[in-house]
């Protein structure tokens, strides 16, 4: 039986400075510092056990791999998220979530936190200066920044099979989760409009890198939980979405495909002959009519391949069930919602009616309409400006928020997620500790919280199980504990284990 598909999103945001120091690292630091200073204060990230150079193929590059930037702003928030400077970008990692709907709510909460950060930062800037943050993936100058996903996967699944079975989905899911792009960069060639902001920047099928020679399947083996039982599949082949439907379906469809892989459920032979050229070919075809070559010699469109995956998912739902995707707050099945949404969106793409649910379709309608009204050529600079404005997170300035995109999560739920962690994972323990005793939490990370109880030494509380530390499990302990020392004593007494 497939394990629960806990998931989360890491988003690197584009940042622009007007009227002040243009250094993006300084600007990103100011943005984050301004927010955390106005809330619970800065509680740092614990870098113990960080190992970004460990490779799922059985080796490690940690000694020579990417340097962990411990000197930059790196804060833990009361909702269980991580807010930090990554190279030259502000980045938000949502807390680990039990369902794709929870992850969507926290992704939307991250957008709201960024908006509040811009407001807080403006108070520290000259009157005519501001920081502008964009939820996009490209600066238009050949540089791309990521929107990464993470999924809990059973360690027993051979990594080679994971790669072969997930690649067709990663290459073709951009038909519904591409953010859209005017023009092309990197290896894109001459393109007027394409589905994905990121597709042009992928050069390898499999690999460890995330900034150079980007692979379709990333091999980072850093589970942030019990490594004997779990793998964290770190997915870098996705766009940052503003459509709630696209974000939800990106997460939920991938979770279903991973569950089918874990259960060794047949999905048909959909292996691609040449995945790297195929991911660009799919992106460069907003008509969705061009076919890509499969390894067995057949040719299918990306839409055909997604229909095949959906058909397999529907059979899987009937024969095995969709429990790994969890339940909705109203008791309904997140998996059933995912299947229904997947079918609806693919149908809308076939009929050209996906502008309310798919970012690239909404953006293309906007760009085509503006070009027709003003008689502009397909690569006019004004169309690229519209492309960028689609992703502007300033209230009232972003074009995406004006288009009536379908909502799946209500505003009250997003508002709660700004300050409160999901109740269904260990993020609830982390976030609740920060809300109740911010002065006693020295640092935290995904699988531990470090307390200063007023006595030496510091106390680290490990959390190797993502589905423990939930409100149901440890809520009674918080009801009894009046201090971190009380909480630690209760945990030391035995059950519940977190």
BADODREN-382835 format. One record per residue (C-alpha): residue in one letter; x, y, z. Coordinates in pm, 1 decimal. Layout:
<zados>
residuo,px,py,pz
A,X,Y,Z
...
</zados>
This chain:
<zados>
residuo,px,py,pz
X,0.0,0.0,0.0
X,135.6,340.5,-98.1
X,233.9,561.3,195.9
X,64.0,897.7,264.8
X,171.2,1155.8,11.0
X,288.0,1435.7,237.8
X,394.5,1728.0,21.6
X,509.1,2088.7,15.5
X,628.6,2367.1,-212.8
X,947.1,2577.8,-213.6
X,916.1,2901.3,-412.8
X,1198.7,3133.8,-508.7
X,1055.8,3476.1,-590.2
X,1188.1,3732.8,-832.5
X,1272.2,4063.3,-665.2
X,1317.2,4413.9,-807.8
X,1435.8,4722.9,-620.4
X,1321.4,5073.0,-715.4
X,1486.2,5381.3,-566.3
X,1729.0,5202.2,-331.8
X,2028.9,4966.8,-325.0
X,1965.3,4727.5,-617.7
X,2164.8,4442.2,-461.2
X,1917.2,4149.4,-465.7
X,2073.3,3974.0,-166.0
X,2043.7,4288.4,47.5
X,1690.9,4347.7,-81.6
X,1584.9,3990.2,-7.8
X,1731.3,4015.5,341.0
X,1547.1,4342.0,405.8
X,1221.4,4192.6,281.0
X,1237.1,3893.7,515.8
X,1384.2,4076.2,815.6
X,1108.4,4337.4,792.9
X,840.3,4070.1,812.8
X,985.6,3858.2,1093.0
X,1059.2,4168.2,1300.7
X,692.6,4264.0,1276.8
X,569.1,3919.4,1387.5
X,726.7,3676.8,1637.8
X,1084.3,3786.9,1578.7
X,1360.2,3596.4,1410.6
X,1399.9,3230.7,1506.2
X,1684.1,3081.7,1307.5
X,1711.5,2770.5,1098.0
X,1905.2,2475.6,1238.9
X,2151.2,2351.7,976.3
X,2240.9,2028.4,1156.4
X,2219.0,1728.9,920.0
X,2175.8,1941.3,605.2
X,2314.6,1730.6,320.0
X,2218.0,1874.4,-20.7
X,2499.7,1684.8,-192.0
X,2378.2,1334.1,-104.4
X,2273.6,1159.4,-423.8
X,2002.0,893.6,-451.8
X,2227.7,701.2,-688.7
X,2453.2,606.4,-398.2
X,2720.9,873.2,-359.6
X,2765.8,1211.4,-194.8
X,2910.2,1541.7,-313.2
X,2865.1,1720.6,18.0
X,3236.3,1784.0,60.0
X,3262.5,1953.0,-278.8
X,2896.8,2038.3,-332.7
X,2702.3,2362.4,-299.2
X,2785.3,2577.9,-0.4
X,2503.9,2620.0,251.7
X,2459.3,2992.8,301.7
X,2431.7,2993.2,679.8
X,2518.8,3363.6,699.1
X,2203.6,3477.2,518.3
X,1862.2,3540.6,670.8
X,1694.0,3208.4,744.9
X,1385.6,3216.7,965.4
X,1122.2,2972.1,1085.3
X,765.3,3103.6,1097.0
X,482.0,3025.2,1336.1
X,290.4,2845.4,1060.8
X,575.6,2596.1,1032.2
X,721.4,2744.6,713.5
X,1079.9,2844.3,636.1
X,1143.2,3195.8,500.2
X,1495.3,3267.4,384.0
X,1739.5,3415.7,135.2
X,1853.9,3164.8,-124.6
X,2138.7,3304.2,-332.6
X,1981.7,3625.7,-467.4
X,1614.6,3548.7,-404.4
X,1367.2,3546.0,-119.2
X,1237.7,3192.6,-81.3
X,949.3,3039.4,109.0
X,916.0,2669.9,188.6
X,569.0,2575.3,302.6
X,535.1,2343.1,601.1
X,492.7,1976.5,521.8
X,123.6,1912.9,446.8
X,-85.8,1596.5,454.2
X,-281.1,1685.4,139.8
X,-242.6,1883.4,-180.0
X,-526.3,2110.9,-64.8
X,-340.1,2193.9,256.4
X,-25.5,2262.9,55.8
X,-224.9,2490.7,-175.3
X,-355.4,2688.3,122.8
X,-2.5,2732.6,255.8
X,130.8,2828.7,-87.3
X,-134.9,3101.6,-98.2
X,-40.9,3198.9,257.2
X,317.3,3236.8,137.2
X,196.8,3485.8,-125.6
X,17.4,3682.3,146.0
X,326.8,3679.3,369.0
X,531.3,3817.3,79.9
X,275.6,4096.7,30.5
X,295.6,4185.5,399.1
X,673.9,4170.6,374.4
X,672.2,4428.4,94.3
X,456.1,4657.6,308.5
X,681.9,4612.7,612.3
X,997.9,4668.8,407.0
X,862.6,4988.2,255.4
X,853.7,5145.5,602.0
X,1231.9,5101.8,616.9
X,1298.8,5250.5,272.9
X,1307.0,5608.6,143.7
X,965.4,5747.8,50.7
X,1017.2,5695.3,-322.8
X,1164.2,5344.7,-292.8
X,1002.4,5001.2,-291.4
X,1070.6,4631.9,-325.8
X,861.2,4449.6,-585.9
X,825.7,4072.9,-568.7
X,714.2,3851.4,-856.2
X,597.4,3492.4,-837.1
X,757.8,3383.7,-1162.2
X,1056.3,3179.3,-1278.1
X,1266.5,3387.9,-1513.7
X,1421.4,3734.3,-1521.6
X,1414.8,3760.0,-1902.2
X,1795.3,3775.7,-1913.0
X,1871.5,3405.8,-1922.1
X,1838.2,3336.4,-1550.4
X,1579.7,3103.2,-1400.5
X,1476.7,3048.1,-1038.9
X,1274.4,2759.7,-914.5
X,946.1,2648.3,-772.7
X,1024.6,2309.4,-621.7
X,791.4,2044.1,-486.1
X,858.5,1773.0,-229.3
X,680.0,1440.2,-181.9
X,717.6,1163.6,76.0
X,806.0,838.1,-100.8
X,862.6,486.3,28.8
X,1237.6,413.4,49.5
X,1172.4,59.1,-77.1
X,1082.2,181.5,-426.5
X,1391.4,140.9,-648.4
X,1504.5,486.5,-752.7
X,1560.7,375.0,-1112.8
X,1195.7,271.3,-1144.4
X,1087.6,597.8,-985.2
X,1282.5,787.5,-1251.7
X,1152.4,588.8,-1549.1
X,788.0,596.7,-1439.9
X,764.0,961.4,-1329.2
X,949.8,1120.0,-1624.3
X,660.1,1108.0,-1875.0
X,439.6,1290.0,-1624.1
X,702.5,1554.0,-1550.1
X,756.1,1623.2,-1920.3
X,386.6,1655.9,-2008.4
X,208.7,1792.9,-1698.5
X,308.4,2143.5,-1809.0
X,-2.2,2138.4,-2029.4
X,-199.0,2223.0,-1713.3
X,64.5,2364.3,-1475.5
X,282.1,2572.4,-1705.5
X,282.8,2941.7,-1608.5
X,319.4,3064.9,-1966.8
X,596.0,3274.0,-2120.9
X,630.1,3529.9,-2397.1
X,939.2,3436.8,-2600.2
X,1218.6,3204.3,-2494.8
X,1555.9,3196.4,-2323.9
X,1851.9,2963.0,-2288.8
X,1791.7,2675.2,-2533.4
X,1449.6,2794.5,-2639.4
X,1523.6,2923.3,-2988.3
X,1268.5,3136.1,-3172.5
X,937.5,3102.4,-2989.9
X,651.9,3353.1,-2968.3
X,476.3,3201.0,-2666.7
X,524.4,2881.5,-2468.6
X,357.2,2687.1,-2189.9
X,634.3,2684.0,-1931.4
X,874.0,2938.5,-1786.2
X,1119.7,2665.9,-1685.4
X,1124.8,2413.9,-1971.5
X,1401.4,2585.8,-2169.2
X,1639.4,2554.2,-1875.2
X,1649.6,2173.2,-1844.5
X,1950.9,1997.4,-1991.4
X,1967.6,1651.9,-1832.2
X,1729.9,1362.0,-1771.0
X,1862.1,1278.2,-1422.7
X,2104.0,1458.5,-1192.1
X,2180.7,1635.1,-865.2
X,2210.4,1995.1,-983.2
X,1936.7,2255.5,-935.3
X,2097.3,2568.4,-1086.6
X,2319.0,2435.7,-1370.0
X,2258.8,2141.8,-1603.6
X,1915.2,2111.2,-1445.4
X,1769.9,1759.5,-1461.8
X,1409.7,1657.7,-1517.8
X,1440.8,1419.7,-1222.1
X,1650.8,1549.7,-935.0
X,1850.3,1295.1,-734.6
X,1898.7,1485.6,-407.0
X,1862.7,1233.2,-125.3
X,1792.8,1448.1,179.3
X,1476.4,1304.3,335.5
X,1447.2,1530.4,645.7
X,1292.5,1229.2,822.2
X,1377.8,864.8,893.4
X,1611.8,776.8,603.2
X,1561.2,403.7,648.0
X,1189.9,432.5,572.0
X,1142.4,737.1,351.5
X,1268.0,929.0,55.4
X,1187.1,1293.2,-18.3
X,1141.8,1330.1,-392.4
X,1270.4,1680.5,-463.0
X,1100.8,1803.2,-781.6
X,1253.7,2101.4,-962.5
X,1073.9,2066.8,-1296.1
X,776.9,2293.9,-1231.1
X,661.1,2654.1,-1264.0
X,535.8,2887.5,-993.2
X,159.7,2903.3,-1038.8
X,-92.5,3173.7,-959.4
X,-389.0,2959.3,-1062.9
X,-510.1,2766.6,-759.2
X,-633.7,2487.3,-983.9
X,-293.1,2453.1,-1147.2
X,-110.6,2438.9,-813.6
X,-353.1,2182.9,-672.6
X,-348.2,1964.2,-982.7
X,31.8,1983.6,-1010.1
X,62.6,1846.8,-656.1
X,-230.1,1605.9,-658.0
X,-167.1,1445.2,-997.5
X,199.0,1391.7,-910.8
X,99.4,1240.3,-575.7
X,-133.7,996.6,-753.5
X,134.5,894.5,-1004.2
X,380.4,838.8,-717.5
X,122.8,627.7,-531.4
X,71.6,416.9,-844.5
X,447.7,370.0,-872.9
X,472.7,260.9,-508.4
X,191.2,10.7,-559.3
X,345.6,-108.8,-887.4
X,17.6,-30.0,-1060.6
X,29.5,-55.9,-1442.5
X,27.1,280.3,-1621.9
X,112.8,154.5,-1969.3
X,444.5,196.6,-2146.8
X,476.8,574.1,-2177.1
X,856.6,599.9,-2174.6
X,981.0,886.3,-2389.2
X,1253.4,843.2,-2649.0
X,1420.4,1177.4,-2575.0
X,1284.9,1347.2,-2259.5
X,1499.1,1664.4,-2267.2
X,1407.8,1770.9,-2623.1
X,1050.5,1658.5,-2551.2
X,1005.3,1891.0,-2252.0
X,1094.2,2188.6,-2472.9
X,885.8,2060.5,-2762.0
X,578.9,2037.6,-2539.1
X,639.8,2384.0,-2396.1
X,680.6,2541.5,-2739.5
X,343.1,2413.6,-2862.3
X,48.0,2608.1,-2718.2
X,-174.7,2441.4,-2980.7
X,-118.3,2110.2,-2792.5
X,-125.9,1930.0,-3127.6
X,235.2,1827.3,-3184.8
X,328.1,1471.4,-3094.6
X,637.2,1353.1,-2912.3
X,825.5,1031.6,-2977.9
X,795.5,744.0,-2733.0
X,1068.1,485.5,-2684.5
X,854.9,214.7,-2847.8
X,819.6,421.5,-3166.2
X,468.5,553.2,-3107.6
X,392.9,923.4,-3112.8
X,150.8,1089.4,-2869.4
X,66.1,1447.0,-2792.0
X,131.7,1565.8,-2438.0
X,-245.3,1583.6,-2391.1
X,-282.5,1221.9,-2510.8
X,-20.6,1110.3,-2262.6
X,-194.0,1293.9,-1977.7
X,-525.2,1131.6,-2071.6
X,-348.8,792.8,-2052.6
X,-215.7,872.0,-1705.1
X,-558.5,989.6,-1595.2
X,-719.8,668.3,-1723.0
X,-467.5,466.1,-1520.2
X,-536.7,686.6,-1216.0
X,-911.7,628.0,-1249.7
X,-856.5,250.3,-1255.8
X,-622.0,281.8,-958.8
X,-886.5,474.7,-764.7
X,-1140.6,198.5,-825.4
X,-910.4,-95.9,-753.8
X,-684.7,40.8,-477.8
X,-843.6,361.8,-352.9
X,-689.6,705.1,-306.5
X,-627.0,706.4,69.1
X,-262.1,816.7,23.0
X,-390.5,1160.1,-86.2
X,-583.5,1213.8,238.0
X,-915.4,1375.0,321.3
X,-1061.8,1721.8,285.2
X,-1164.2,1923.2,589.5
X,-1527.7,1842.3,509.4
X,-1452.1,1469.2,510.7
X,-1447.6,1427.3,133.5
X,-1164.9,1264.1,-57.8
X,-882.1,1482.7,-188.7
X,-807.0,1203.6,-434.5
X,-1158.9,1212.5,-579.1
X,-1133.3,1591.0,-617.1
X,-798.7,1545.3,-791.6
X,-936.0,1289.9,-1039.0
X,-1238.2,1509.1,-1118.5
X,-1024.4,1821.2,-1157.5
X,-771.9,1640.3,-1374.9
X,-1045.8,1521.1,-1610.5
X,-1215.6,1859.7,-1622.7
X,-896.4,2052.8,-1698.3
X,-781.0,1813.1,-1970.7
X,-1123.9,1843.7,-2129.4
X,-1108.5,2222.9,-2108.5
X,-765.0,2220.8,-2270.2
X,-898.8,2011.8,-2557.9
X,-1181.7,2257.2,-2621.0
X,-975.3,2572.1,-2561.6
X,-1168.2,2670.6,-2247.4
X,-896.2,2649.2,-1981.6
X,-833.2,3022.6,-1925.0
X,-1000.5,3014.4,-1581.8
X,-789.1,2726.3,-1449.7
X,-456.0,2714.8,-1636.2
X,-203.2,2996.4,-1603.0
X,-55.9,2974.9,-1950.0
X,-399.7,2974.3,-2111.2
X,-508.4,3276.6,-1906.5
X,-187.7,3462.0,-1990.2
X,-206.9,3375.9,-2361.4
X,-561.9,3512.0,-2382.4
X,-443.8,3830.9,-2210.0
X,-139.2,3871.0,-2434.8
X,-328.3,3793.3,-2757.3
X,-605.2,4036.5,-2666.7
X,-362.0,4320.0,-2594.7
X,-161.2,4251.0,-2911.0
X,-476.7,4251.1,-3124.8
X,-604.5,4578.3,-2975.8
X,-275.5,4759.1,-3031.0
X,-151.4,4586.7,-3346.2
X,162.3,4447.6,-3183.4
X,397.6,4179.8,-3311.9
X,434.7,3858.5,-3106.8
X,769.5,3961.1,-2953.4
X,692.6,4322.3,-2877.7
X,850.5,4441.1,-2552.0
X,509.2,4548.3,-2424.5
X,390.5,4189.6,-2435.2
X,686.2,4083.4,-2224.3
X,592.5,4357.7,-1978.2
X,240.6,4212.6,-1957.6
X,395.7,3869.1,-1902.2
X,589.6,4002.5,-1602.2
X,293.9,4199.8,-1467.4
X,89.0,3880.2,-1456.3
X,313.7,3764.9,-1169.9
X,331.5,4091.0,-969.5
X,239.0,4018.6,-605.8
X,164.0,4378.4,-507.7
X,-204.3,4413.0,-415.5
X,-400.5,4547.8,-710.7
X,-101.8,4539.3,-945.8
X,-80.7,4176.8,-1054.8
X,-276.3,4090.9,-1367.4
X,-348.0,3732.0,-1260.5
X,-569.0,3846.8,-972.7
X,-790.3,4041.9,-1214.2
X,-874.8,3750.1,-1442.6
X,-1124.6,3561.1,-1228.0
X,-917.5,3243.8,-1194.4
X,-1106.9,2963.5,-1020.5
X,-1060.1,2947.4,-643.4
X,-1040.7,2620.7,-450.0
X,-946.7,2758.9,-107.1
X,-1141.4,3035.9,65.9
X,-976.0,3349.9,200.5
X,-1039.0,3259.9,565.6
X,-842.9,2938.1,523.9
X,-553.2,3127.6,365.5
X,-559.1,3381.4,648.8
X,-534.5,3100.8,905.5
X,-245.8,2945.1,717.7
X,-49.1,3270.7,740.3
X,0.3,3217.3,1114.0
X,-112.6,2861.3,1191.1
X,52.7,2534.4,1082.7
X,-134.2,2240.6,931.7
X,-273.4,2021.0,1208.9
X,-211.1,1693.3,1027.5
X,171.7,1670.0,1026.8
X,465.8,1736.7,1257.1
X,454.6,2098.4,1135.9
X,186.3,2150.3,1400.9
X,435.5,2072.7,1678.4
X,699.7,2302.9,1527.1
X,462.0,2591.4,1468.4
X,289.0,2559.0,1804.4
X,622.6,2568.3,1987.8
X,711.8,2888.9,1803.1
X,376.0,3050.7,1876.1
X,372.0,2961.8,2246.2
X,736.9,2998.5,2342.9
X,924.3,3201.4,2079.0
X,1172.3,3324.5,2340.8
X,1270.3,2965.3,2426.3
X,1307.8,2822.5,2076.8
X,1670.4,2868.3,1973.4
X,1633.5,2716.0,1627.2
X,1429.3,2465.4,1433.4
X,1430.9,2268.0,1112.5
X,1207.4,2010.6,946.1
X,1288.9,1725.2,1183.2
X,1379.8,1891.1,1513.0
X,1319.3,2184.9,1746.4
X,1595.2,2317.4,1975.1
X,1494.7,2465.4,2312.6
X,1671.5,2676.2,2570.4
X,1500.5,2578.9,2895.8
X,1715.5,2810.3,3105.4
X,1959.2,2534.2,3194.7
X,2257.1,2392.6,3010.2
X,2265.7,2218.5,2771.4
X,2021.8,2311.0,2495.2
X,1759.2,2042.4,2432.3
X,1691.3,1910.7,2084.1
X,1354.3,1740.8,2029.3
X,1380.0,1513.5,1722.4
X,1084.2,1458.7,1488.3
X,1179.6,1180.4,1244.6
X,818.0,1087.6,1160.7
X,631.9,1340.7,941.7
X,289.8,1211.4,1051.9
X,358.1,1244.9,1422.7
X,359.5,1571.6,1613.3
X,5.7,1637.8,1488.7
X,-259.7,1827.0,1683.4
X,-450.2,1505.8,1758.2
X,-137.5,1336.2,1890.3
X,39.8,1606.7,2092.1
X,-231.4,1866.0,2145.2
X,-309.9,1723.3,2493.4
X,55.4,1772.4,2592.5
X,37.4,2142.1,2509.5
X,-280.3,2165.5,2715.0
X,-86.4,2035.5,3017.3
X,252.0,2201.9,2965.7
X,306.4,2553.2,3100.9
X,666.7,2581.9,2978.0
X,909.0,2417.5,2734.7
X,1060.7,2230.6,3030.0
X,717.1,2084.7,3109.0
X,668.4,1981.6,2748.8
X,1008.7,1816.3,2729.5
X,945.2,1629.7,3054.8
X,612.4,1500.8,2922.4
X,775.3,1386.1,2598.0
X,1055.8,1219.4,2793.6
X,793.6,1022.9,2986.9
X,720.3,801.1,2688.6
X,416.0,816.5,2464.4
X,334.9,988.2,2246.6
X,653.7,958.7,2042.6
X,709.1,1231.9,1787.5
</zados>
